[in-house]
Amino acid sequence: MARRKTRTRYVRRAAKRVYSRSKGGNMKPFVNGAIAGVAAEAAQKYIGRWGAPVAMGAVGWYFKDNTLKTISGLQIGSMVGDMIPMISGGGSALGGGAY
């Protein structure tokens, strides 16, 4: 017996995204950076030196901003590297002893 041909009722397609830009351009990275800066300053009061990178990573994760997550990972990696005696060279990987 021959198989019946099946007919697909609905074809799933990717949703088309439309991005609107204001006259000033895309302000999202600037706003995300400002929010991350405020969160980093506030978190340093409670967590200490780990506050800034953790807060930046949290803001980057919440707003899906890969740049903030990368900066956060760099800072956390530098802080962990300074804790290891064989790797620590007396300076910071981020240029000086700022972190």
N, C-alpha and C positions, 0 to 999 in steps of 0.2 A: 504494500500500500504506500502511496506517495505521501510525503510530508506536506502539511499545509504551510503556506507562506505566512509568516507572522508579519504584522504591520506595526510599526512603532508609532504610537499616538503622539507622544511628546518627545521632542528633541531637546536635550539639555544643552544650553549654550552658556558660555561664560558671560556674566553680567558686564555690561559696558559701563565703565566708570567715567564720570564727567567731573573734572576738577575745575572749580571756578577760581579765578585769580582777581584780587582786588587791584586797584590802581598802583598800590605800593609794592606789588609783587607777592611772593609767597612768604608769609610771616611765621609759618609754623615752626621752622627751626629756631628762629629767634625767641619765640614764646616758650618753646620747650626748654631752651637753654636758660632763660630767665627763671622758669619754674624750678629747674634743676639747681640753679645757683641758690635760690632761696631755701630749697629743701636741704641742700648740702650745709649751708650755714646753720640752719636749725638743728640738723642731726648731729653736728659736731659738738653741740652743747651737751647732748645726752650720751652719745656713743664714744666721743673722743675723736682721735685721728682717723678712725675707720668710718666716721659718719659721712664724710663727703663722698667717698667712692660708693658706699652702700646706697646713699640717697640718690646719687646720679644714676646708678644702675636700676634702682626702683622706678625712677621717673622714666628712664629709657625703656624699661620693660612695659610700663603702663601705657605709654604713648607709642609703643612700637618704633622707637627711634634707635636705629643701629649705631649711629655715631655716639650717642650718650652711653650705650652699652659698651662700646669699644673703649671709650675713655675711662669708664669705670673699671673695666677689666685690666687696662694698662696700669692704673693706679693701684689696684689691689695686688696685681702681680709684682709691682715694684715694692710694695710694702712687705709682701711675703718673702721676696728675694732678699730684702734687707734683714730679715729675721734668720736666714740661714747663714751660719758663720763662714762656710767655705765660699759662698757666692758674694757675700757682702764685701765691697771694696772700699767702704768708708764714705762713698758718695751715693747719690740717688740716681736711678736710671732716668729720672725725669728732669735732671739738670739742677743739682744742688740739694740742699737739705730741706727743701720746702715741705716735703711730705714726711 
